[in-house]
Amino acid sequence: MSIDFGKIIKRTWEVTWKYKILWVFGFFLGGSGANFNLNLPSFSETKVKKTVPPNEIIKLIREFLINYLAIVLIVGFILFLFFLLFLIARYLSKPALIGLVNQAEVEKPTLKKGLETGWHFLIRYILLGWLLWFPLVLLFAPVIILFIYHIYLFTLKPTNPLKLLSSLLPLLGFALLFLPIIIPLSVFTELAYRELVTKDKKVIESIKSTWTLFKSNLLNLFILWLIGLVIGIVLGFLLIIAIVFFILLAIPIVLLVGYSISIKSIPLIALGIFIASIGIFLLIVFSLIAQGFMGAFKCNYWTFCYLELTKPKEPPEPQPA
């Protein structure tokens, strides 16, 4: 089956750019989630002896929990509630985007329609994802446990980060063996989600019909995955350029604030803080818009891939007598 790859990219761009409401749902899909950077300090053999013993650390933690238990519970509940709401919004967003884009030709996407679609498919969407990925999580669990165990040993007895990295390399190498499973499973999951939403099917029924579609379009799906990978790299590169642009704009502001503090000029300090506040606000707004657009674009790309793969075959042209 021949696929018009250029048409897919063109339609993805047109629909994503035309209907900005899709960016609201795309925000929860565009790399959403916290980015945790583990900054490992550099320890020498002499510094290891000066570290606080684990028993003292446990004692300090216990005393802190006893003295501030109410505050810890309140903060923990607020964070859990925020995480739960964000997770629900994320689960709602993908089926909402799929449904809105599927009907974009006949019905203008709206926030209300997206929320209705998301709620309608929420349970089936979650079950489908868990059903497809839970077996792989079980296989990958030993690697995750060993990885956490190595980090735990490092916190008990800090050592050179290079030694920690060398001990983790076999685990990382073993994790790479899962890539031939993760990549096809990711593509299969994207197709299954769209089979579920666009045709309003049950979970098992969606998996069965997706398998038929998947195995009959292996080459096309591999090419589509490569195109999606390139699109993700390009979007990420453009985002980095935008961030560098903001950093370059921030340099004069920082210099202005530093100079105003050095000469103790209250008006200049106030002006620098005001300009910096505007810059931070613009950066936050840009980040939200960029994340929304990128999330919507990536999701819409696979929706149009699915629609292209499942479009009815055109009947052959009649031959002249």
Secondary structure, 3 states (H helix, E strand, C coil): CCCCHHHHHHHHHHHHHHCCHHHHHHHCCCCCCCCCCCCCCCCCHHHHCCCCCHHHHHHHHHHHHHHCHHHHHHHHHHHHHHHHHHHHHHHHHHHHHHHHHHCCCCCCCCHHHHHHHHHHHHHHHHHHHHHHHHHHHHHHHHHHHHHHHHHHHHHHCCCCHHHHHHHHHHHHHHHHCCHHHHHHHHHHHHHHHHHHHHCCCCHHHHHHHHHHHHHCCHHHHHHHHHHHHHHHHHHHHHHHHHHHHHHHHHHHHHHHHHHHHHCCCHHHHHHHHHHHHHHHHHHHHHHHHHHHHHHHHHHHHHHHHHHHHCCCCCCCCCCCC
